[in-house]
Amino acid sequence: MGGDSMMTFVFFGLMFVVMYFFMIRPQMQRQKKEKAFQESLKVGDRIVTTSGIHGKVSEISEGVVTIETNAGKIRFEKSAVSQELTNVRYGKKEK
């Protein structure tokens, strides 16, 4: 009887370890990279927001980015910036 409960405990422990390495850890690394990217934004960078708006960073203040688009200037939280397009042309990154 004691062996069965020990095996169950080991099974759940292994299941947690597998979940950590396949789900939790990659998500934490992705968040860390995203935060570093958002902190490295500078004026003149071409970006895309999480809502799909393309534009060029025209001003950066504490936690807020002003993006210049063809329609005018729009203010977004830094967390709404999803990717940089400065070195991307026609869907391929320039070298």
C-alpha positions as CSV (number, residue, x, y, z in Angstrom):
1,M,0.0,0.0,0.0
2,G,2.8,2.4,0.8
3,G,4.4,1.8,-2.5
4,D,1.3,2.7,-4.5
5,S,1.0,6.1,-2.8
6,M,4.7,6.8,-3.3
7,M,4.4,5.9,-7.0
8,T,1.4,8.3,-7.3
9,F,3.5,11.1,-5.6
10,V,6.4,10.5,-8.0
11,F,4.1,10.5,-11.0
12,F,2.6,13.8,-10.0
13,G,6.0,15.2,-9.3
14,L,7.3,14.2,-12.8
15,M,4.1,15.6,-14.4
16,F,4.8,19.0,-12.7
17,V,8.4,18.9,-13.9
18,V,7.3,18.2,-17.5
19,M,4.7,21.0,-17.4
20,Y,7.3,23.4,-16.0
21,F,9.8,22.7,-18.8
22,F,7.3,22.6,-21.6
23,M,4.8,25.3,-20.6
24,I,5.8,27.6,-17.7
25,R,9.5,28.1,-18.5
26,P,9.1,29.0,-22.2
27,Q,6.3,31.5,-21.3
28,M,8.6,33.2,-18.7
29,Q,11.4,33.4,-21.2
30,R,9.1,34.9,-23.9
31,Q,7.8,37.5,-21.4
32,K,11.4,38.4,-20.5
33,K,12.4,38.9,-24.1
34,E,9.3,40.9,-24.9
35,K,9.9,43.3,-21.9
36,A,13.6,43.7,-23.0
37,F,12.3,44.5,-26.6
38,Q,9.8,47.1,-25.3
39,E,12.5,48.8,-23.1
40,S,14.9,49.0,-26.1
41,L,12.5,50.9,-28.3
42,K,13.8,54.2,-29.6
43,V,12.5,57.1,-31.7
44,G,12.5,56.2,-35.4
45,D,11.8,52.5,-35.0
46,R,9.1,51.1,-37.3
47,I,6.8,48.9,-35.2
48,V,3.5,47.0,-35.2
49,T,1.2,47.1,-32.2
50,T,-0.7,44.1,-30.8
51,S,-3.8,45.4,-32.6
52,G,-2.0,45.4,-36.0
53,I,-1.4,49.1,-36.4
54,H,1.9,49.9,-38.3
55,G,3.8,53.1,-37.6
56,K,7.0,54.8,-36.7
57,V,7.9,55.7,-33.1
58,S,7.9,59.5,-32.9
59,E,8.1,60.0,-29.1
60,I,8.7,57.9,-26.0
61,S,7.8,58.9,-22.5
62,E,7.3,57.0,-19.3
63,G,5.4,53.8,-20.3
64,V,3.8,55.6,-23.4
65,V,4.8,55.5,-27.0
66,T,3.6,57.9,-29.6
67,I,3.3,56.3,-33.0
68,E,3.2,58.2,-36.3
69,T,0.9,56.6,-38.9
70,N,-0.5,57.8,-42.2
71,A,-3.6,58.9,-40.4
72,G,-1.8,60.9,-37.7
73,K,-0.2,60.3,-34.3
74,I,-1.5,57.8,-31.9
75,R,-0.5,57.1,-28.3
76,F,-0.1,53.6,-27.0
77,E,1.2,51.9,-23.9
78,K,4.6,50.3,-24.4
79,S,3.1,47.0,-23.7
80,A,0.9,47.3,-26.8
81,V,4.0,47.2,-29.1
82,S,4.4,43.7,-30.4
83,Q,7.3,43.7,-32.9
84,E,9.8,45.9,-34.7
85,L,9.8,46.3,-38.5
86,T,12.8,48.7,-38.8
87,N,15.0,46.1,-40.6
88,V,12.2,44.1,-42.2
89,R,11.3,44.6,-45.9
90,Y,8.9,42.5,-48.0
91,G,8.5,39.9,-45.2
92,K,12.2,39.1,-45.0
93,K,14.7,40.5,-42.6
94,E,17.6,42.4,-44.1
95,K,21.1,41.4,-43.2
